Amino acid sequence: MLAHLAQTPDTSIYMIAGYVVFIVVPAVFIATLIARSRSLRQDEAALKSLGDEETKNKPA
Protein backbone atom coordinates (compact mmCIF):
# COMPACT_ATOMS: atom_id res chain seq x y z
CA MET A 1 0.00 0.00 0.00
CA LEU A 2 2.85 2.40 0.71
CA ALA A 3 4.32 1.79 -2.74
CA HIS A 4 1.11 3.07 -4.31
CA LEU A 5 1.24 6.28 -2.24
CA ALA A 6 4.90 6.90 -3.04
CA GLN A 7 4.31 7.21 -6.78
CA THR A 8 4.42 10.72 -8.15
CA PRO A 9 1.47 11.66 -10.30
CA ASP A 10 1.93 11.94 -14.05
CA THR A 11 1.77 15.67 -14.76
CA SER A 12 3.32 15.60 -18.22
CA ILE A 13 0.03 16.75 -19.76
CA TYR A 14 0.26 19.95 -17.72
CA MET A 15 3.82 20.49 -18.91
CA ILE A 16 2.74 20.05 -22.53
CA ALA A 17 -0.22 22.38 -22.00
CA GLY A 18 2.13 24.95 -20.48
CA TYR A 19 4.45 24.81 -23.46
CA VAL A 20 1.51 25.14 -25.85
CA VAL A 21 0.26 28.23 -24.02
CA PHE A 22 3.81 29.59 -23.82
CA ILE A 23 4.11 29.37 -27.62
CA VAL A 24 0.55 30.15 -28.76
CA VAL A 25 -0.04 33.32 -26.71
CA PRO A 26 3.07 35.18 -27.96
CA ALA A 27 2.43 33.94 -31.52
CA VAL A 28 -1.10 35.36 -31.45
CA PHE A 29 0.22 38.61 -29.98
CA ILE A 30 2.84 38.93 -32.73
CA ALA A 31 0.22 38.13 -35.38
CA THR A 32 -2.04 40.91 -34.07
CA LEU A 33 0.89 43.34 -34.07
CA ILE A 34 1.60 42.49 -37.71
CA ALA A 35 -2.08 42.91 -38.63
CA ARG A 36 -2.25 46.26 -36.84
CA SER A 37 0.91 47.43 -38.56
CA ARG A 38 -0.50 46.57 -41.98
CA SER A 39 -3.75 48.32 -41.15
CA LEU A 40 -1.88 51.43 -40.03
CA ARG A 41 0.14 51.48 -43.24
CA GLN A 42 -3.05 51.25 -45.29
CA ASP A 43 -4.65 54.04 -43.26
CA GLU A 44 -1.53 56.16 -43.68
CA ALA A 45 -1.56 55.65 -47.45
CA ALA A 46 -5.27 56.50 -47.63
CA LEU A 47 -4.79 59.68 -45.62
CA LYS A 48 -1.81 60.68 -47.73
CA SER A 49 -3.77 60.19 -50.96
CA LEU A 50 -6.66 62.22 -49.55
CA GLY A 51 -4.24 64.97 -48.60
CA ASP A 52 -2.68 64.93 -52.07
CA GLU A 53 -6.11 65.16 -53.71
CA GLU A 54 -7.07 68.02 -51.43
CA THR A 55 -3.96 70.04 -52.31
CA LYS A 56 -4.50 69.38 -56.04
CA ASN A 57 -8.11 70.55 -55.99
CA LYS A 58 -7.45 73.58 -53.82
CA PRO A 59 -7.82 76.83 -55.78
CA ALA A 60 -4.75 79.01 -55.81
Rosetta blueprint (number, residue, H / E / L):
1 M L
2 L H
3 A H
4 H H
5 L H
6 A H
7 Q L
8 T L
9 P L
10 D L
11 T L
12 S H
13 I H
14 Y H
15 M H
16 I H
17 A H
18 G H
19 Y H
20 V H
21 V H
22 F H
23 I H
24 V H
25 V H
26 P H
27 A H
28 V H
29 F H
30 I H
31 A H
32 T H
33 L H
34 I H
35 A H
36 R H
37 S H
38 R H
39 S H
40 L H
41 R H
42 Q H
43 D H
44 E H
45 A H
46 A H
47 L H
48 K H
49 S H
50 L H
51 G H
52 D H
53 E H
54 E H
55 T H
56 K H
57 N H
58 K L
59 P L
60 A L
